[in-house]
Amino acid sequence: MSGYYVALGDSMSTDDYAGGPGRGAASLLFRNRDTDFPGWQGRDLAGIGFEARLLARDGATTIDVLDRQLPAVDRPPTLVTISMGGNDLLAAYGDTDAARAAVARVGAQGEGVLTRLRAAAGGNCRIVLSTVYDPSDGTGVVPGSGLPPWPDGPAMLHLLNTTLAGLAERHGAALADVHDRFLGHGVTVGDPSRSDPRPPERELWYCGTVEPNAWGASGIRGAWWRALADLPDPPR
């Protein structure tokens, strides 16, 4: 078996905050780091003959995926993962009206992403679209982050994730529920604002408040794997 994997999106997919090259979610999906995650040994795309192109970039918004990343896809992929929308919402942090407008833009631009991708890739491509996580674990507060409390934040995130789920359903994409998978791995177990990419507390999946650390990157990889294979996760 062989295939061509493309990762589109933002820092949820990249290596930037997970401790170095090869440690981010898309990298782990492509090639597991067996010493860090022995339970995943033998469960990666490289092992079944895939090639990979990782186009996701730190700070990317939905329009960046549409206008910058999609045009860089050089041949029809057989698998695509997408993480988008989080930076769009973060730019409106604390302003509920602006957040609603940002989610509406994600919906409109996301239609463009999925429509163009499906047209370019054809019916044989598996597409996995990710929901967006919540470091506040539903509280709207991340102490130590420098961000003020935003009581409406969890509701706006729910609106964003509902929008992403609708996009996935309309375009025949699998939905990876990263939000659900990450609940309980933020403020309830530690300090998400810490900068350590590999904290000793492996249940803490964030660093820099809104970024996935090494353990969080594996959590995202796990959500994608579940969406693709509908199999139980191996142990961390």
NUROLUM-667993 format. One record per residue (C-alpha): residue number from 1; residue in three letters; y, x, z. Coordinates in nm, 4 decimals. Example, Ala and Ser with C-alpha at 12.3 -4.5 7.8 and 13.67 -1.06 7.14 Angstrom:
[1; 'ALA'; [-0.4500; 1.2300; 0.7800]],
[2; 'SER'; [-0.1060; 1.3670; 0.7140]],
This chain:
[1; 'MET'; [0.0000; 0.0000; 0.0000]],
[2; 'SER'; [0.3539; 0.1167; -0.0688]],
[3; 'GLY'; [0.7030; -0.0229; -0.0637]],
[4; 'TYR'; [1.0736; 0.0443; -0.0379]],
[5; 'TYR'; [1.2527; -0.0369; 0.2879]],
[6; 'VAL'; [1.6315; -0.0753; 0.3107]],
[7; 'ALA'; [1.8242; -0.1130; 0.6370]],
[8; 'LEU'; [2.1606; -0.2862; 0.6109]],
[9; 'GLY'; [2.4118; -0.3576; 0.8836]],
[10; 'ASP'; [2.5813; -0.2077; 1.1865]],
[11; 'SER'; [2.5004; 0.0181; 1.4802]],
[12; 'MET'; [2.2213; -0.2119; 1.5986]],
[13; 'SER'; [2.0250; -0.0488; 1.3157]],
[14; 'THR'; [2.1484; 0.3113; 1.3279]],
[15; 'ASP'; [2.0596; 0.6309; 1.5154]],
[16; 'ASP'; [2.4130; 0.6828; 1.6500]],
[17; 'TYR'; [2.3622; 0.5718; 2.0103]],
[18; 'ALA'; [1.9874; 0.6182; 2.0545]],
[19; 'GLY'; [1.9887; 0.9927; 2.1097]],
[20; 'GLY'; [1.9865; 1.1459; 1.7642]],
[21; 'PRO'; [1.8303; 1.1293; 1.4187]],
[22; 'GLY'; [1.5096; 0.9315; 1.3958]],
[23; 'ARG'; [1.5628; 0.7395; 1.7212]],
[24; 'GLY'; [1.7445; 0.4258; 1.6041]],
[25; 'ALA'; [1.5851; 0.0908; 1.5316]],
[26; 'ALA'; [1.5549; 0.1276; 1.1543]],
[27; 'SER'; [1.4282; 0.4842; 1.1901]],
[28; 'LEU'; [1.1613; 0.3722; 1.4378]],
[29; 'LEU'; [1.0509; 0.0866; 1.2157]],
[30; 'PHE'; [1.0093; 0.3404; 0.9375]],
[31; 'ARG'; [0.8507; 0.6176; 1.1454]],
[32; 'ASN'; [0.7611; 0.5795; 1.5118]],
[33; 'ARG'; [0.8296; 0.8578; 1.7617]],
[34; 'ASP'; [0.4837; 0.8754; 1.9124]],
[35; 'THR'; [0.5864; 1.0874; 2.2109]],
[36; 'ASP'; [0.8473; 0.8303; 2.3181]],
[37; 'PHE'; [0.6523; 0.5179; 2.2282]],
[38; 'PRO'; [0.2797; 0.5977; 2.2244]],
[39; 'GLY'; [0.1913; 0.2292; 2.2209]],
[40; 'TRP'; [0.3446; 0.2061; 1.8747]],
[41; 'GLN'; [0.1408; 0.4908; 1.7272]],
[42; 'GLY'; [0.0134; 0.3896; 1.3844]],
[43; 'ARG'; [0.2495; 0.0937; 1.3597]],
[44; 'ASP'; [0.5248; 0.1975; 1.1234]],
[45; 'LEU'; [0.6160; 0.1714; 0.7578]],
[46; 'ALA'; [0.5732; 0.5383; 0.6695]],
[47; 'GLY'; [0.2099; 0.5122; 0.7685]],
[48; 'ILE'; [0.1466; 0.2528; 0.5004]],
[49; 'GLY'; [0.3260; 0.4403; 0.2257]],
[50; 'PHE'; [0.6810; 0.3065; 0.2416]],
[51; 'GLU'; [0.9933; 0.4954; 0.1456]],
[52; 'ALA'; [1.3199; 0.4162; 0.3253]],
[53; 'ARG'; [1.6934; 0.4040; 0.2619]],
[54; 'LEU'; [1.9035; 0.3541; 0.5747]],
[55; 'LEU'; [2.2428; 0.2203; 0.4668]],
[56; 'ALA'; [2.3544; 0.0636; 0.7954]],
[57; 'ARG'; [2.6668; 0.2179; 0.9480]],
[58; 'ASP'; [2.8296; 0.2198; 1.2891]],
[59; 'GLY'; [3.1200; -0.0270; 1.3024]],
[60; 'ALA'; [3.0183; -0.2205; 0.9919]],
[61; 'THR'; [3.1239; -0.5831; 0.9645]],
[62; 'THR'; [2.9695; -0.8490; 0.7454]],
[63; 'ILE'; [3.2133; -0.7806; 0.4628]],
[64; 'ASP'; [3.1136; -0.4122; 0.4765]],
[65; 'VAL'; [2.7507; -0.5112; 0.4252]],
[66; 'LEU'; [2.8525; -0.7284; 0.1306]],
[67; 'ASP'; [3.1016; -0.4977; -0.0415]],
[68; 'ARG'; [2.9867; -0.1459; 0.0523]],
[69; 'GLN'; [2.6217; -0.1405; 0.1496]],
[70; 'LEU'; [2.4667; -0.3861; -0.0953]],
[71; 'PRO'; [2.6092; -0.2054; -0.4002]],
[72; 'ALA'; [2.4408; 0.1143; -0.2761]],
[73; 'VAL'; [2.0911; -0.0372; -0.2966]],
[74; 'ASP'; [1.9603; 0.1628; -0.5904]],
[75; 'ARG'; [1.6405; -0.0279; -0.6725]],
[76; 'PRO'; [1.4735; -0.3534; -0.5733]],
[77; 'PRO'; [1.3503; -0.3268; -0.2141]],
[78; 'THR'; [1.0314; -0.4819; -0.0824]],
[79; 'LEU'; [1.1654; -0.5055; 0.2752]],
[80; 'VAL'; [1.5204; -0.5347; 0.4085]],
[81; 'THR'; [1.6413; -0.5591; 0.7675]],
[82; 'ILE'; [1.9961; -0.6782; 0.8366]],
[83; 'SER'; [2.2044; -0.6610; 1.1536]],
[84; 'MET'; [2.5500; -0.8084; 1.1094]],
[85; 'GLY'; [2.8091; -1.0268; 1.2787]],
[86; 'GLY'; [2.8412; -0.8488; 1.6104]],
[87; 'ASN'; [3.1443; -0.6417; 1.5153]],
[88; 'ASP'; [3.3111; -0.9425; 1.3568]],
[89; 'LEU'; [3.2839; -1.1290; 1.6879]],
[90; 'LEU'; [3.3768; -0.8253; 1.8968]],
[91; 'ALA'; [3.7047; -0.7946; 1.7035]],
[92; 'ALA'; [3.7976; -1.1393; 1.8378]],
[93; 'TYR'; [3.6873; -1.0661; 2.1949]],
[94; 'GLY'; [3.8617; -1.2848; 2.4510]],
[95; 'ASP'; [4.0190; -1.5223; 2.1967]],
[96; 'THR'; [3.7955; -1.8245; 2.1523]],
[97; 'ASP'; [3.9855; -1.9703; 1.8558]],
[98; 'ALA'; [3.9777; -1.6359; 1.6757]],
[99; 'ALA'; [3.6092; -1.6047; 1.7585]],
[100; 'ARG'; [3.5313; -1.9399; 1.5968]],
[101; 'ALA'; [3.7173; -1.8269; 1.2854]],
[102; 'ALA'; [3.5273; -1.4966; 1.2855]],
[103; 'VAL'; [3.1930; -1.6778; 1.3034]],
[104; 'ALA'; [3.2962; -1.8982; 1.0124]],
[105; 'ARG'; [3.3733; -1.5852; 0.8081]],
[106; 'VAL'; [3.0362; -1.4363; 0.8993]],
[107; 'GLY'; [2.8739; -1.7546; 0.7699]],
[108; 'ALA'; [3.0633; -1.7469; 0.4407]],
[109; 'GLN'; [3.0227; -1.3743; 0.3817]],
[110; 'GLY'; [2.6627; -1.3860; 0.4985]],
[111; 'GLU'; [2.5897; -1.6409; 0.2265]],
[112; 'GLY'; [2.7102; -1.3815; -0.0188]],
[113; 'VAL'; [2.4933; -1.1102; 0.1352]],
[114; 'LEU'; [2.1734; -1.3154; 0.1271]],
[115; 'THR'; [2.2415; -1.4670; -0.2156]],
[116; 'ARG'; [2.3110; -1.1313; -0.3809]],
[117; 'LEU'; [2.0259; -0.9608; -0.2034]],
[118; 'ARG'; [1.7745; -1.2274; -0.2986]],
[119; 'ALA'; [1.8941; -1.2201; -0.6613]],
[120; 'ALA'; [1.8682; -0.8408; -0.6785]],
[121; 'ALA'; [1.5400; -0.8054; -0.4928]],
[122; 'GLY'; [1.3461; -1.1028; -0.6233]],
[123; 'GLY'; [1.0884; -1.3176; -0.4537]],
[124; 'ASN'; [0.8624; -1.0321; -0.3435]],
[125; 'CYS'; [1.1150; -0.8928; -0.0951]],
[126; 'ARG'; [1.0762; -0.9658; 0.2764]],
[127; 'ILE'; [1.4167; -1.0029; 0.4433]],
[128; 'VAL'; [1.4610; -0.9911; 0.8212]],
[129; 'LEU'; [1.7940; -1.1085; 0.9640]],
[130; 'SER'; [1.8723; -1.0242; 1.3267]],
[131; 'THR'; [2.0503; -1.2246; 1.5938]],
[132; 'VAL'; [2.3063; -1.0452; 1.8113]],
[133; 'TYR'; [2.2423; -0.9484; 2.1746]],
[134; 'ASP'; [2.4501; -1.0022; 2.4908]],
[135; 'PRO'; [2.4977; -0.7110; 2.7346]],
[136; 'SER'; [2.6370; -0.9581; 2.9888]],
[137; 'ASP'; [2.2984; -1.1359; 3.0027]],
[138; 'GLY'; [2.4752; -1.4682; 2.9613]],
[139; 'THR'; [2.7419; -1.4133; 3.2279]],
[140; 'GLY'; [3.0393; -1.3276; 3.0080]],
[141; 'VAL'; [3.1153; -1.0297; 3.2342]],
[142; 'VAL'; [3.0253; -0.6605; 3.1933]],
[143; 'PRO'; [3.1612; -0.4722; 3.4968]],
[144; 'GLY'; [3.2714; -0.1184; 3.4226]],
[145; 'SER'; [3.3194; -0.1837; 3.0525]],
[146; 'GLY'; [3.6972; -0.2137; 3.0615]],
[147; 'LEU'; [3.6671; -0.5540; 2.8956]],
[148; 'PRO'; [3.8032; -0.8547; 3.0821]],
[149; 'PRO'; [3.5663; -1.1409; 3.1623]],
[150; 'TRP'; [3.5279; -1.3899; 2.8780]],
[151; 'PRO'; [3.3663; -1.7096; 3.0059]],
[152; 'ASP'; [3.3446; -1.8497; 2.6524]],
[153; 'GLY'; [3.1787; -1.5333; 2.5234]],
[154; 'PRO'; [2.8160; -1.6448; 2.5591]],
[155; 'ALA'; [2.8947; -1.9752; 2.3870]],
[156; 'MET'; [3.0628; -1.7939; 2.0975]],
[157; 'LEU'; [2.7649; -1.5641; 2.0697]],
[158; 'HIS'; [2.5378; -1.8688; 2.0596]],
[159; 'LEU'; [2.7533; -2.0084; 1.7786]],
[160; 'LEU'; [2.7207; -1.6801; 1.5885]],
[161; 'ASN'; [2.3451; -1.6683; 1.6338]],
[162; 'THR'; [2.3073; -2.0309; 1.5273]],
[163; 'THR'; [2.5017; -1.9427; 1.2133]],
[164; 'LEU'; [2.2751; -1.6444; 1.1452]],
[165; 'ALA'; [1.9646; -1.8578; 1.2006]],
[166; 'GLY'; [2.0953; -2.1079; 0.9468]],
[167; 'LEU'; [2.1485; -1.8310; 0.6936]],
[168; 'ALA'; [1.7939; -1.7075; 0.7433]],
[169; 'GLU'; [1.6473; -2.0550; 0.6988]],
[170; 'ARG'; [1.8450; -2.1337; 0.3855]],
[171; 'HIS'; [1.7555; -1.8048; 0.2164]],
[172; 'GLY'; [1.3923; -1.7724; 0.3147]],
[173; 'ALA'; [1.4485; -1.4798; 0.5506]],
[174; 'ALA'; [1.2607; -1.4129; 0.8723]],
[175; 'LEU'; [1.4749; -1.4368; 1.1862]],
[176; 'ALA'; [1.4372; -1.1581; 1.4413]],
[177; 'ASP'; [1.5585; -1.3003; 1.7730]],
[178; 'VAL'; [1.7074; -0.9824; 1.9140]],
[179; 'HIS'; [1.9278; -1.1899; 2.1476]],
[180; 'ASP'; [1.6296; -1.3474; 2.3187]],
[181; 'ARG'; [1.4383; -1.0201; 2.3344]],
[182; 'PHE'; [1.7305; -0.8406; 2.5049]],
[183; 'LEU'; [1.7975; -1.0994; 2.7762]],
[184; 'GLY'; [1.7449; -0.9342; 3.1122]],
[185; 'HIS'; [1.8019; -0.5827; 2.9791]],
[186; 'GLY'; [2.1791; -0.5707; 3.0345]],
[187; 'VAL'; [2.3904; -0.6224; 3.3481]],
[188; 'THR'; [2.0999; -0.7681; 3.5427]],
[189; 'VAL'; [1.9143; -0.4336; 3.5421]],
[190; 'GLY'; [2.1888; -0.1704; 3.5224]],
[191; 'ASP'; [2.5231; -0.0645; 3.3812]],
[192; 'PRO'; [2.5440; -0.1235; 3.0042]],
[193; 'SER'; [2.8671; 0.0773; 2.9866]],
[194; 'ARG'; [2.6881; 0.4044; 3.0689]],
[195; 'SER'; [2.6859; 0.6601; 2.7899]],
[196; 'ASP'; [2.3323; 0.7916; 2.8462]],
[197; 'PRO'; [2.1217; 0.7195; 2.5355]],
[198; 'ARG'; [1.7952; 0.7747; 2.7259]],
[199; 'PRO'; [1.8446; 0.6538; 3.0841]],
[200; 'PRO'; [1.5565; 0.6856; 3.3306]],
[201; 'GLU'; [1.5674; 0.3071; 3.3738]],
[202; 'ARG'; [1.3777; 0.2055; 3.0628]],
[203; 'GLU'; [1.4560; -0.1603; 3.1233]],
[204; 'LEU'; [1.8258; -0.0909; 3.0538]],
[205; 'TRP'; [1.8632; -0.1219; 2.6772]],
[206; 'TYR'; [2.2372; -0.0639; 2.6285]],
[207; 'CYS'; [2.4855; 0.2201; 2.6359]],
[208; 'GLY'; [2.8573; 0.2202; 2.5652]],
[209; 'THR'; [2.8550; -0.1508; 2.6586]],
[210; 'VAL'; [2.7570; -0.2921; 2.3194]],
[211; 'GLU'; [2.5296; -0.0274; 2.1686]],
[212; 'PRO'; [2.1492; -0.0026; 2.1760]],
[213; 'ASN'; [2.0212; 0.3023; 2.3595]],
[214; 'ALA'; [1.6848; 0.4592; 2.2753]],
[215; 'TRP'; [1.4900; 0.1913; 2.4613]],
[216; 'GLY'; [1.7044; -0.0826; 2.3073]],
[217; 'ALA'; [1.6451; 0.0594; 1.9609]],
[218; 'SER'; [1.2753; 0.0170; 2.0182]],
[219; 'GLY'; [1.3419; -0.3364; 2.1385]],
[220; 'ILE'; [1.5138; -0.4174; 1.8102]],
[221; 'ARG'; [1.2304; -0.2542; 1.6176]],
[222; 'GLY'; [0.9932; -0.4751; 1.8147]],
[223; 'ALA'; [1.1859; -0.7890; 1.7251]],
[224; 'TRP'; [1.1712; -0.6941; 1.3562]],
[225; 'TRP'; [0.8012; -0.6174; 1.3785]],
[226; 'ARG'; [0.7337; -0.9516; 1.5424]],
[227; 'ALA'; [0.9339; -1.1310; 1.2755]],
[228; 'LEU'; [0.7431; -0.9501; 1.0008]],
[229; 'ALA'; [0.3925; -0.9590; 1.1333]],
[230; 'ASP'; [0.3906; -1.2355; 1.3961]],
[231; 'LEU'; [0.1812; -1.0039; 1.6098]],
[232; 'PRO'; [0.2074; -0.9335; 1.9827]],
[233; 'ASP'; [0.4018; -0.6202; 2.0615]],
[234; 'PRO'; [0.2135; -0.3102; 2.1671]],
[235; 'PRO'; [0.3124; -0.1725; 2.5085]],
[236; 'ARG'; [0.6339; 0.0301; 2.5319]],
